[in-house]
Amino acid sequence: MEARDVRDSTRAVAPLKPAQDALVLDNSLLSVDEAVEQVLVWWQRLQPFAQPAQG
């Protein structure tokens, strides 16, 4: 997979790159519920009339 990722990200035509505004979720130390919660927090922050996060 690592070789494929390097090949895909360095190819001359249409290299695969994350979007400039992409958020990276390292869920190595998170449970599934914690990872989902983080994604939902990020999503909520992007809503037009989002309320500030509590805590």
Backbone hydrogen bonds in HBPLUS format (Angstrom, degrees):
<---DONOR---> <-ACCEPTOR-->    atom                        ^
c    i                          cat <-CA-CA->   ^        H-A-AA   ^      H-
h    n   atom  resd res      DA  || num        DHA   H-A  angle D-A-AA Bond
n    s   type  num  typ     dist DA aas  dist angle  dist       angle   num
A0005-ASP N   A0001-MET O   2.85 MM   4  6.10 159.1  1.89 153.5 159.1     1
A0006-VAL N   A0002-GLU O   2.96 MM   4  6.21 158.8  2.01 151.6 156.7     2
A0007-ARG N   A0003-ALA O   2.95 MM   4  6.11 165.0  1.97 148.7 153.3     3
A0008-ASP N   A0004-ARG O   2.82 MM   4  6.00 162.9  1.85 153.2 158.0     4
A0009-SER N   A0005-ASP O   2.95 MM   4  6.03 151.9  2.03 144.2 151.4     5
A0010-THR N   A0006-VAL O   3.07 MM   4  6.06 128.9  2.34 145.0 155.9     6
A0016-LEU N   A0008-ASP O   3.01 MM   8  5.70 163.3  2.04 129.6 132.6     7
A0022-ALA N   A0019-ALA O   3.00 MM   3  5.02 164.2  2.02 113.5 114.5     8
A0030-LEU N   A0027-ASN O   3.23 MM   3  4.85 163.3  2.26  98.3 103.3     9
A0035-ALA N   A0031-SER O   2.96 MM   4  6.20 158.6  2.01 151.8 157.3    10
A0036-VAL N   A0032-VAL O   2.93 MM   4  6.17 163.3  1.96 155.3 159.8    11
A0037-GLU N   A0033-ASP O   2.94 MM   4  6.09 158.9  1.99 144.5 150.6    12
A0038-GLN N   A0034-GLU O   2.98 MM   4  6.23 154.6  2.05 145.7 151.9    13
A0039-VAL N   A0035-ALA O   3.09 MM   4  6.38 162.9  2.12 151.3 155.2    14
A0040-LEU N   A0036-VAL O   2.94 MM   4  6.19 158.8  1.99 153.2 159.4    15
A0041-VAL N   A0037-GLU O   2.92 MM   4  6.17 149.8  2.01 147.7 155.8    16
A0042-TRP N   A0038-GLN O   3.01 MM   4  6.30 164.7  2.03 153.3 156.7    17
A0043-TRP N   A0039-VAL O   2.89 MM   4  6.11 161.0  1.93 150.4 156.1    18
A0044-GLN N   A0040-LEU O   2.88 MM   4  6.00 161.5  1.91 146.1 151.1    19
A0045-ARG N   A0041-VAL O   3.07 MM   4  6.29 154.6  2.13 149.8 155.9    20
A0046-LEU N   A0043-TRP O   3.06 MM   3  5.32 140.0  2.22 103.9 115.2    21
A0047-GLN N   A0044-GLN O   3.15 MM   3  5.40 163.2  2.18 109.4 114.6    22
A0050-ALA N   A0047-GLN O   3.25 MM   3  5.18 148.7  2.35 123.3 116.3    23
